[in-house]
Amino acid sequence: MLNKSQLKRLISDGPGLKLKWNKHDHFTVENLYTFECRSPDDVLALYHFGIRNKVVASHNMNNSSSRSHTMLSLTIEQVDAKNPDNVVTSKL
């Protein structure tokens, strides 16, 4: 989720957030938050919060152009109840 303290700088200074990739096709985005969710409702609440806070501005081709893109990344962890050291992690 976008770090609100960066919004004003991003809108006025452009070009926006910095994305970085490594050689394993793993990416990171500067100035983002990570939230722990315990239910699908938690995920949807954060998704809708992000949509409500996206930046919209006009330009010559479109009066209400979205000036942002949305990315939702989920990391799912499954812990074996019988063996808590056995954790399976997946990223969507």
C-alpha distances in whole Angstrom, upper triangle without the diagonal:
4,6,9,12,11,11,15,16,14,16,19,20,18,18,14,12,14,14,16,18,21,24,23,20,18,15,12,10,11,9,5,5,7,8,12,13,17,17,16,16,13,11,12,12,8,8,11,9,6,10,12,10,10,13,17,20,23,25,29,28,26,25,22,20,16,15,12,11,9,9,8,10,12,14,17,20,23,25,29,31,34,33,29,29,29,25,24,21,19,16,16
4,6,9,8,8,12,12,10,12,16,16,15,15,11,9,12,13,16,18,21,25,24,21,19,15,13,10,9,7,5,6,9,11,15,16,20,21,20,19,17,15,16,15,11,11,13,10,8,11,12,9,9,11,15,17,21,23,26,26,24,23,20,18,15,13,10,11,10,10,11,13,15,17,20,23,27,29,33,34,37,36,33,32,32,28,27,24,22,19,18
4,6,6,7,10,11,10,13,15,16,15,16,12,10,13,14,17,20,22,26,26,23,20,17,14,11,9,5,5,6,10,12,16,18,21,22,22,21,18,17,18,16,13,14,15,12,10,14,14,11,12,13,17,19,23,25,28,29,26,26,23,21,18,16,13,14,14,14,15,16,18,19,22,24,28,30,34,35,38,37,33,33,33,29,29,25,24,21,21
4,5,5,8,10,10,11,14,15,15,16,13,12,15,17,20,23,26,30,29,27,24,21,17,14,12,9,9,10,13,14,18,20,23,24,24,22,19,19,19,17,14,15,15,12,10,13,13,9,11,11,15,17,21,23,27,28,25,24,21,20,17,15,14,15,15,16,17,18,20,22,25,27,31,33,37,38,41,40,36,36,36,33,32,29,28,25,24
4,6,7,8,10,11,13,14,15,16,13,13,15,18,20,24,26,30,30,28,25,22,18,15,12,9,10,11,15,17,20,22,26,27,27,26,23,22,23,20,17,19,19,16,14,17,16,13,14,14,17,19,23,25,28,29,27,26,23,22,20,17,16,18,18,19,20,21,23,25,28,29,33,35,38,40,43,41,37,37,38,34,34,30,30,27,27
4,6,5,6,9,10,10,11,12,9,9,12,15,17,21,24,27,28,26,23,19,16,13,10,7,9,12,15,18,21,23,27,28,27,27,24,22,23,21,18,19,19,16,14,16,16,13,13,12,16,17,20,22,26,27,25,24,22,20,17,15,13,15,16,17,19,20,22,24,27,30,33,35,39,40,43,42,38,38,38,34,34,30,29,26,26
4,6,5,6,9,10,10,12,9,10,13,16,19,23,26,29,29,27,24,21,18,14,12,10,11,13,17,19,22,24,27,28,27,26,23,22,22,20,17,17,17,15,12,14,13,10,10,9,12,13,17,19,23,23,22,20,18,17,14,12,11,14,15,16,18,20,23,25,28,31,34,36,40,42,45,43,40,40,40,36,35,31,30,27,26
4,5,5,6,8,10,12,11,12,15,18,22,25,28,32,32,30,28,24,21,17,15,13,14,17,20,22,26,27,31,31,31,29,27,26,25,23,21,21,21,18,16,17,16,12,12,10,13,13,17,18,22,23,22,20,19,18,16,13,13,16,18,20,22,24,27,29,32,34,38,40,44,45,49,47,43,43,43,40,39,35,34,30,30
4,6,5,6,8,10,9,10,13,16,19,23,26,30,30,28,26,22,19,16,13,11,14,17,20,23,27,28,32,33,32,31,28,27,27,26,22,22,23,20,18,19,19,15,14,12,15,15,18,19,23,24,23,22,20,19,17,14,14,17,19,20,22,24,27,29,32,34,38,40,44,46,49,47,43,43,43,39,38,35,33,30,29
4,6,5,5,7,5,7,10,14,17,20,24,27,28,25,23,20,17,13,12,11,13,16,19,22,25,27,31,31,30,29,27,25,25,24,21,20,21,18,16,17,17,13,12,10,13,13,16,17,20,21,20,20,18,16,14,10,10,13,15,17,20,21,24,27,30,33,36,39,42,44,47,45,42,41,41,38,36,33,31,28,27
4,6,6,8,7,10,14,17,20,23,27,30,31,28,26,23,20,16,15,14,16,18,22,24,27,29,32,32,31,30,28,26,26,24,22,21,21,18,16,16,16,13,11,8,10,10,13,14,17,19,17,17,15,13,12,9,10,13,16,18,21,23,26,29,32,35,39,41,45,46,50,48,45,44,44,40,39,35,33,30,28
4,6,9,9,12,15,19,22,25,29,32,33,30,29,25,22,19,17,16,18,21,25,27,31,32,36,36,35,34,31,30,29,28,25,24,24,22,19,20,19,16,15,12,13,12,14,15,18,20,19,18,17,16,15,12,13,17,19,22,24,27,30,32,35,38,42,44,48,50,53,51,48,47,47,43,42,38,37,33,32
4,7,8,11,13,16,19,23,26,29,31,28,27,23,21,17,15,15,18,21,24,27,31,32,36,37,35,35,32,30,30,29,26,25,26,24,21,22,22,18,16,14,15,14,16,16,19,21,21,21,20,18,17,13,14,17,20,22,24,26,29,31,35,37,41,44,47,49,52,50,47,46,46,42,41,37,36,32,31
3,5,8,11,14,17,20,24,27,28,25,24,20,19,15,14,14,16,20,23,26,29,31,35,35,33,33,31,29,29,28,25,24,24,22,19,20,20,17,15,12,14,13,15,15,18,19,19,19,18,15,14,10,11,14,17,19,22,24,27,29,33,36,39,42,45,47,50,48,45,45,44,40,39,35,33,29,28
4,7,9,11,14,18,21,24,25,22,22,18,17,13,13,14,16,20,22,25,29,30,34,34,33,33,31,28,28,28,25,23,24,23,19,20,21,18,15,13,15,14,16,15,18,19,19,20,19,16,14,11,11,13,16,17,21,22,26,28,31,34,38,40,44,46,49,47,44,43,42,39,37,33,31,28,27
4,7,9,13,16,20,23,24,21,20,16,14,10,10,10,12,16,19,22,25,27,30,31,29,29,27,24,25,24,21,20,21,19,16,17,18,15,13,11,14,14,17,17,20,20,20,20,18,15,13,10,9,11,13,14,17,19,22,24,28,31,34,37,41,43,46,44,41,40,39,36,34,30,28,25,24
4,6,10,13,17,20,21,18,16,12,10,7,6,7,9,13,16,19,22,24,28,28,27,27,25,22,23,23,19,18,20,19,15,17,18,15,13,13,16,17,20,20,23,23,22,23,21,18,15,12,10,11,12,12,15,16,19,21,25,27,31,34,37,39,42,40,37,36,36,32,31,27,25,22,21
4,7,10,13,17,18,16,14,10,8,6,6,9,10,14,16,20,23,25,29,30,29,29,27,24,25,25,22,21,23,22,18,20,22,19,17,17,19,20,23,23,26,26,25,26,24,21,18,15,13,13,14,14,16,17,20,21,25,27,31,33,37,39,42,39,36,35,35,31,30,26,24,21,21
4,7,10,14,14,12,10,7,6,5,7,10,11,14,16,19,22,24,27,28,27,28,26,23,24,25,21,20,23,22,18,20,22,20,18,18,21,22,24,24,27,27,26,27,25,22,19,16,14,13,13,12,15,14,17,19,22,25,28,31,34,37,39,37,34,33,32,28,27,23,21,18,18
4,7,10,12,10,8,5,5,6,8,12,13,16,17,20,23,25,28,29,28,30,27,24,26,27,23,23,25,25,21,23,26,23,21,22,25,26,28,28,30,30,29,31,29,25,23,20,17,16,17,15,17,15,18,18,22,24,28,30,33,36,38,35,33,31,30,27,25,22,21,17,18
4,7,8,6,6,4,7,9,12,15,15,18,18,21,23,25,28,29,28,30,28,25,27,28,25,24,27,26,23,25,28,26,24,25,27,28,30,30,32,32,31,33,31,27,24,22,20,18,18,15,17,15,18,18,21,23,26,29,32,35,37,34,32,30,29,26,24,20,19,16,17
4,5,6,6,6,9,12,14,18,18,20,19,23,24,26,29,30,30,32,30,27,29,30,27,26,30,29,26,28,31,29,27,28,31,32,34,34,36,35,35,37,35,31,28,26,23,21,21,18,19,17,19,18,21,23,26,28,31,34,35,32,30,28,27,24,23,19,18,16,18
4,6,7,9,12,15,18,21,21,23,23,26,27,29,31,32,32,34,32,29,31,33,30,29,32,32,29,31,34,32,30,31,34,35,37,36,38,37,37,39,37,33,31,29,26,24,24,21,22,19,21,20,23,24,27,29,31,34,36,33,31,28,27,25,23,20,19,17,19
4,5,9,12,15,18,21,21,22,21,24,24,26,28,29,29,31,30,27,29,31,28,27,30,31,28,29,33,31,30,31,33,35,37,37,39,38,37,39,37,33,31,29,26,23,22,19,20,17,18,17,19,20,23,25,27,31,32,29,28,25,24,21,19,17,15,14,16
4,6,10,13,16,19,19,20,19,22,23,25,27,28,27,29,28,24,26,28,25,24,27,28,25,26,30,28,26,28,30,32,34,33,35,34,34,36,33,30,27,25,22,20,19,16,17,14,16,16,19,20,23,26,28,32,33,31,29,27,25,22,20,17,15,13,14
4,7,10,13,17,15,17,16,19,20,22,24,25,25,27,25,22,24,26,23,22,25,25,22,24,27,26,24,26,29,31,33,33,35,34,33,35,32,29,26,24,21,19,18,14,15,12,14,13,16,18,21,23,26,29,31,29,27,25,23,20,18,15,13,11,12
4,7,10,13,12,14,14,17,19,21,24,25,24,26,24,21,23,24,21,20,23,23,20,22,25,23,21,23,25,27,30,30,32,31,30,32,29,26,23,21,18,16,15,12,13,11,13,14,17,19,23,25,28,31,33,31,28,27,26,22,20,17,15,12,13
4,7,10,9,11,11,15,17,20,23,24,24,25,22,20,22,23,19,18,22,21,18,20,23,21,19,21,24,26,28,29,32,31,30,31,28,25,22,20,17,15,14,12,13,11,13,14,17,19,23,25,29,31,34,31,28,27,26,23,21,18,16,13,14
4,7,6,10,11,15,17,20,23,24,24,24,22,19,21,21,17,17,20,18,15,18,20,18,16,17,20,22,25,26,29,28,27,28,25,22,19,17,14,13,12,11,12,11,14,15,19,21,25,27,31,33,36,34,31,30,29,26,24,20,19,16,16
4,6,9,11,15,18,21,25,26,25,26,23,21,23,22,18,19,21,19,16,19,21,18,17,17,21,22,25,26,29,29,28,29,26,23,20,17,15,15,15,13,15,14,17,18,22,23,27,29,33,35,38,35,32,31,31,27,26,23,22,19,19
4,7,10,13,17,19,23,25,24,24,21,19,21,20,16,17,19,17,14,17,18,15,15,16,19,21,25,26,29,29,28,28,25,23,20,17,14,15,15,14,15,15,17,18,22,24,27,29,33,35,38,36,32,31,32,28,27,24,23,20,20
4,7,10,13,16,20,21,21,21,18,16,18,17,13,14,16,14,11,15,16,14,14,15,19,22,25,26,30,30,28,28,25,22,19,17,14,13,12,11,12,12,14,15,18,20,24,26,30,32,35,33,29,29,29,25,24,21,20,17,17
4,7,10,13,16,18,18,18,15,14,16,15,11,13,15,13,11,15,16,14,15,17,21,24,27,29,33,32,30,30,27,25,21,19,16,16,14,13,12,11,13,14,17,18,22,24,27,29,32,30,27,27,27,23,23,19,19,16,17
4,7,10,13,15,16,16,13,11,14,14,10,12,15,14,12,16,18,16,17,20,23,26,30,32,35,34,32,32,29,27,23,22,18,17,15,13,11,10,10,10,13,14,18,20,24,25,28,27,23,23,23,20,19,16,16,13,14
4,6,10,12,13,13,9,9,12,11,9,11,14,12,12,16,17,16,18,21,24,28,31,33,37,36,33,33,29,28,24,23,20,19,16,14,12,11,10,10,12,14,17,19,22,23,27,26,22,23,23,19,19,16,16,14,15
4,7,9,11,12,9,9,12,12,10,13,16,15,15,18,20,19,21,24,27,31,34,36,40,39,36,36,32,31,27,27,23,22,18,16,13,12,10,9,10,11,14,15,19,20,23,22,19,20,20,16,16,14,14,14,15
4,6,8,8,5,6,10,10,9,11,14,14,15,17,19,19,21,24,27,31,34,37,40,38,36,35,32,30,27,27,24,22,18,16,13,12,9,10,10,11,13,15,19,19,23,22,19,21,20,17,17,15,15,14,14
4,7,8,6,8,11,12,12,14,16,17,18,20,22,22,24,28,31,34,37,40,43,42,39,38,35,33,30,30,27,25,21,19,16,15,12,12,10,11,12,14,17,17,20,21,18,20,19,16,16,15,15,16,16
4,5,5,7,9,10,11,13,15,16,17,19,20,22,23,27,30,33,36,39,42,40,37,37,33,32,29,30,26,24,21,19,15,15,12,13,11,12,13,16,18,18,22,23,20,22,21,18,18,16,16,16,15
4,5,5,6,9,10,11,12,14,15,17,18,20,21,25,27,31,34,36,39,37,34,34,30,29,26,27,24,22,18,17,13,13,11,13,12,14,15,18,20,21,25,25,23,25,23,20,19,17,16,15,14
4,5,5,6,9,10,10,12,14,15,16,18,20,24,26,30,33,35,38,37,33,33,29,28,25,27,24,22,18,18,14,15,13,15,15,17,18,21,23,24,27,28,25,27,26,23,22,20,19,18,17
4,6,5,6,9,10,11,13,14,16,17,19,23,25,29,32,34,38,36,33,33,29,28,25,25,22,21,17,16,13,14,12,14,13,15,17,20,23,23,27,27,24,26,25,22,21,19,18,17,16
4,5,5,6,9,10,11,12,14,16,17,21,23,27,30,32,35,34,31,30,27,26,22,23,20,18,14,13,9,10,9,11,12,14,17,19,23,24,27,27,24,26,25,21,20,17,16,14,13
4,5,5,6,8,10,10,12,14,16,19,21,25,28,30,33,32,28,28,24,23,20,22,19,17,13,13,10,12,12,15,15,18,20,23,26,27,30,30,28,29,28,25,23,20,19,17,15
4,5,5,6,9,10,11,12,15,18,20,24,27,30,33,32,29,28,24,24,20,22,19,18,15,15,12,14,14,16,17,20,22,24,28,28,32,32,29,30,30,26,25,23,21,19,18
4,5,5,6,9,10,11,13,16,19,22,26,28,32,31,27,27,23,22,19,19,16,15,12,12,10,12,12,14,16,18,21,24,27,28,32,31,28,29,28,25,24,21,20,17,16
4,5,5,6,9,10,11,15,17,21,24,26,29,28,25,24,21,19,16,17,14,13,9,9,7,10,11,14,16,19,22,25,28,29,33,33,30,31,30,26,24,21,19,17,14
4,5,5,6,9,10,14,15,19,22,25,28,27,23,23,19,18,15,17,14,14,11,12,11,14,15,18,20,23,25,28,31,32,36,36,33,34,33,29,28,25,23,20,18
4,6,5,6,9,12,15,18,22,25,28,27,24,23,19,19,15,16,14,14,12,13,12,15,16,19,20,23,26,29,32,33,37,36,33,34,33,30,29,25,24,21,19
4,5,5,6,10,13,16,20,22,26,25,22,21,17,16,13,13,11,10,8,10,10,13,14,18,20,23,26,29,32,33,37,36,33,34,33,29,28,24,23,20,18
4,5,5,9,11,14,17,20,23,22,19,18,14,14,10,12,10,10,8,10,11,14,16,20,22,25,28,31,35,36,39,39,36,37,36,32,30,27,24,21,19
4,6,9,10,14,17,20,24,23,19,18,14,14,12,13,12,13,11,14,14,18,19,23,25,28,31,33,37,38,41,41,38,39,38,34,33,30,28,25,22
4,6,9,13,16,19,23,22,19,18,14,14,11,11,10,11,11,13,14,17,19,23,25,28,31,34,37,38,42,41,38,39,38,34,33,29,28,24,23
4,6,10,13,16,20,19,16,15,12,11,7,8,6,8,8,12,13,17,19,23,25,28,32,34,38,39,43,42,39,39,38,35,33,29,27,24,22
4,7,10,13,17,17,14,13,10,9,6,5,6,9,11,14,16,20,23,26,29,32,35,38,41,43,46,45,42,42,42,38,36,32,30,27,25
4,7,10,14,14,10,9,6,6,5,5,8,11,13,16,19,22,25,28,31,35,38,41,44,46,49,48,45,45,44,41,39,35,33,29,27
4,7,11,11,9,7,6,6,6,6,10,13,16,19,22,25,28,32,35,38,41,44,48,49,53,52,49,49,48,44,42,38,36,32,30
4,7,8,6,4,5,6,8,9,12,15,18,22,25,28,31,35,37,41,44,47,51,52,56,55,52,52,51,47,45,41,38,35,32
4,6,6,6,8,7,10,10,14,16,20,23,26,29,33,36,39,42,46,49,52,54,57,56,53,53,52,48,46,42,39,36,33
4,6,7,10,10,13,13,17,19,22,26,29,32,36,39,42,45,49,52,55,57,60,59,57,56,55,51,49,45,42,38,36
4,7,9,8,12,13,16,18,21,24,27,30,34,37,40,44,47,50,53,55,59,57,55,55,53,49,47,43,40,37,34
4,6,6,9,11,14,16,19,22,25,28,32,35,38,41,44,48,51,53,56,55,53,53,51,47,45,41,38,35,32
4,6,10,11,15,17,19,23,26,29,32,36,39,42,45,48,52,53,57,56,53,53,52,48,46,42,40,36,33
4,6,9,12,14,16,20,22,26,29,32,35,39,42,45,48,50,53,52,50,50,49,45,43,39,36,33,30
4,6,9,11,14,17,20,23,27,30,33,36,39,43,46,48,51,50,48,48,46,42,40,37,34,30,27
4,5,8,10,14,17,20,23,27,29,33,36,39,43,44,48,47,44,44,43,39,37,33,30,27,24
4,7,10,14,17,20,23,26,29,33,36,39,43,44,48,46,44,43,42,38,36,33,30,26,24
4,7,10,13,16,19,23,26,29,32,35,39,41,44,43,40,40,39,35,33,29,26,23,21
4,7,10,13,17,20,23,26,29,33,36,38,41,40,37,37,36,32,30,26,23,20,17
4,7,10,13,17,19,23,26,29,33,35,38,37,34,34,33,29,27,23,20,17,14
4,6,10,13,16,20,23,26,29,32,35,33,31,31,29,25,23,19,17,13,11
4,7,10,13,16,19,23,26,28,31,30,28,28,26,22,20,17,14,11,8
4,7,10,13,17,20,23,25,28,27,25,24,23,19,17,13,11,7,6
4,6,10,13,16,20,22,25,24,21,21,20,16,14,10,8,6,5
4,7,10,13,17,19,22,20,18,18,16,12,10,7,6,4,6
4,7,10,13,16,19,18,15,16,14,10,8,6,5,6,8
4,6,10,12,15,14,12,12,10,7,6,5,7,9,11
4,7,9,12,11,10,11,8,6,5,6,9,12,14
4,6,9,8,6,8,6,5,7,9,12,15,17
4,5,5,5,8,6,6,8,12,14,18,20
4,6,6,9,9,10,12,15,18,21,23
4,6,9,9,11,14,17,20,23,26
4,5,6,9,12,15,18,22,24
4,5,7,10,13,17,20,23
4,6,10,12,16,19,22
4,7,10,13,17,20
4,6,10,13,16
4,7,10,13
4,7,10
4,7
4
